[in-house]
Amino acid sequence: MNPAQMAVVISICLFFGMVVCLDAGYRMGRYVAKKTENAHEGTSTIQAAVFALLGLLLGFTFANGISHLDQRRVLIIQESNAIGTAYLRLDLLPANQQPEMRHLFRQYLDARLGVYEKLPDLKAAGEELEHAAQLQQGIWSHAIAASSADPTQNVARLLLPALNDMIDVTTSRTIALHTHLPPLIFGLSISVALLSGLIAGYDMARRKSRSWFHGLLYAVVISITIFTVLDLDYPRFGLIRLTAADTALTQLRDSIR
């Protein structure tokens, strides 16, 4: 099951879980109200604390997802700029070595784009990542050989640092790809959401009849919010994508001849 499917399943399960908690809370509230007249006295403080905690957790997880999305977008632009700079500095190489290096750059960009195009197939993406690493090594080896034969040392002073930046950013992107919301925080958000449903149902027991409209609306809103948080955390799998940022690398690849 890929993360997009997992997000849908978790959201649906949360919706039905909250409906069950709302019903259980309502039944509990009605039962306690029959036993004692002050069943709902002193509960407002606990309700406020739980709902405040839920709002804080949802706000934190949502902000975390937005932050990770922006970070991934910035890294894509950084990689595009780094590859573009290194490619321009290939002009420092002897004319007879430039065609081969440009061909390697074209293959390298194809491999880098392929890593993320193959998702959610992690195995295929891993193979593309390994292929890109091999091309990195080939590009670096050619550059080192060229710098040894360069009496001006322009290759060593200008091209090698650019290649180093190009290689370094791939590590940052790989780490960002595997950086997600801690399971403990996500699990706590789900637990507090279910608890809030129980408390909301208990408080609804003050009415003579329950309001299914308000209860279902609350469950839908919380479930959609959790789904959005998960979708933000896995922008390569669900509705939220980084297609616009990837265009920078695609256009760079198309410009290499």
N, C-alpha and C positions, 0 to 999 in steps of 0.2 A: 504494500500500500504506500503510494507516494504521499508527500506532505499535503498536497491539495486535497486528495481524497480523505486523508486523516482529518483535515480541518473541517470538512463537511460532516464527517461521521461524529466528531467531537461536538460540533455545534448542534446537530440534531439530537444527540444524546443529552446534551445540556438542556435543550428546550424541554424535552420530555421529563428530564430529571427535575427541572424547576416547576413544571406543572404538577408533578407528584408532590413536591415539597410544599407548594401552595395549597394543594388539597389536604395534605397531612397537617399543615399548620392550621388551616381553617377548622378541620375536625377536632384538632387538639384544643383550639381556642373555644369552640362551642362546648366541648366536654368540660373543660375547666370552668367555663362560665356557669354551667349548671350546678357545679359543686360549690362555687363561692361567688359572692357578689362583686368582689374587688379583683377579679381575675386579670384585668388589664391595667391595674394601677402599678406605677413604677416601672413599666416596660418601655416607656418612651426613650429613656436614656440609653438603654441597650440597643434599641432599634436605631437610634441616631448614630451610635458608635459603629454598629455593623455596616450600615449604609455608607457612612463616611469612609470606613476602611475599604469597602467595595469600590467606591468612587476613586479613592487614592490608588488602589491596585490597578484598576482599569486605566486610569490616567497614566500611571507609570509604565504599564506594558505597552500602551498605545504610543507614548512618547519614545519608548525604547525601540519599537518597531520602525517608527519614522526616522529615528536617528540612524539605525542600521541601513535603512533604505538609502538615505542620503549619503552615508559613508560608501556604500557600494557604488552609487552613481559617480561619486567623486573619484573613486579608484579607477573606474573605467576611463574617465577623462584623463586621469594621470597616465594610465598605461598608453592611451592613444597618443598623448603628447610625447611620452618617452620614446615610443617606437618611431613616431614621426621625426623627432630630433635625431635619433640614431640613424635613421634611413637617409636623412639629408646629409649627414656627415660621412656617408659612404663615398661622397665625392673626393674625400681625402685619400682614398685608396688608389693604387696604380690602376690605370684604365683597364688593364687586362684582368684584374681581379674583381672589378665592380659587377659585371653581369652575374657571376656566380653568387655573390653576396646578395644582390637584389632578388635573385631567385629564391635564396634561402629565406629572406625576409617575407616574401610572398607566401611561401609554405608555412612559415612560422605564424603569420597572421591567420591563415586558414585553420591551423591547429588551435590557436588561442580562441578563435570564434567557435570552433567545433566543440571545445570543452563545455561551453554553456548552451550551445544548441542541442547537444545530446541529452541534457537534463530533461526529465528526471531519471534517465537511465544512468545510474551512477557508475556502472561498470564501463560503459562506453565513454563516459566523460573522463574517467580515470585513465583510460587508454589514450585519449587525446591529450590529456595533461602530460602523460609520460612521453608521448611523441613530441610535444612542444618543448619539453625539457631536453630531449635529444637534439632538437634543432637549435636550441639555445647554446648547447655545448659546441655544436658545429660552427655557429656564427662566432662564438667567442674564440674558438681555436683558430679560425681564419683571421680574425682581427689581431690576435697575438702574433701570428706568423707575419702578418703585414707590418706590424709595428716594429718587429725585429729588423726588418729590411728597410725601414724608413729613416733616412739620415736626418730629416727635419724633426722627427719625433712628434709630428702633428697628430698622427694616428693615436699614439699613446696619450697625448695630452687632451685630445678632443673626442675621439671616437670611443675609446675604451670607457671613459666615465659615463658616456651616454648609454653604452651597452649595459653597463653595470646598473644604471637606473632602470633600464628596461627590464632587466632580470629581477631586480629587487621588488618591483611593483607586482610581479606575478605571485610572489610569496604573500604579499599583503592581500591580494584578491582571493587567494586560496584560503587564507585564514578567515577572511570576511565571509566567504561562502559557507564555512562551517561554524560561524558564530551565531548563536541563536539565544532566545530567551531561556534563562535557566529553568529546568523542569520544576524546581521547587516553587518558584514564583508563579509559574503558570498553574501548577496544582493548587496553590493557595488561592489564586483568583477564582478557580472553579469551585473550590470548597466554600469560599465566602459567598459566591453567587448563589449556591444552593442554600446556604444558611439564610441568606437574605430572603429567598423565596419562602422558606419556612416561617420566618418572622413576619413577612408580609401577609401570608395566609392566616397566621395567628391573629394579627391585628385586624384583618378583614372580618373576623368572627364577631366583631361588634355589630355588624350589619345583620339584619334579619335574614338576608339571602346574599350569597356570595356574588361578586361581579366577575364573571368569567372574562368579560371583555378586557377589564383592567389587568387581570391576572395573566391572560394570554399575551396581551400587549407587552407587559413587563418581561415575560419570558422570551418573547421574540427579540426585543431590543437588546437584552443581555446576550442572547445567543449570537445575534448578528455582530455585536461588538467583539465577542471572543473570536468569531470567524475572521473578522477584519484584522485583528491582532495577529492571528496565525498566518494570514495571507501576506501581511507586511513582513513577517519574519522569514517567509520563503518566497521571495519575489520572482523566482525562476520557475515556480510550479503552478501557481494559482491564477487568479484574475489580475493581480497586480504584477506588472512586468517592467523590465528595464530596457525595453525595446528601443526607446528614444536615445538612451545613452549608448547602446550597442551600435547605433548607426554611425557614431564617430569612428569606431574600429572598422566597420564595413566599408565606409567611404575611403578610409586610409588604405585598406586592402585593395579596393578597386582602382586606386590611383597609382599603385605599384605596377610597373610594366617590366 
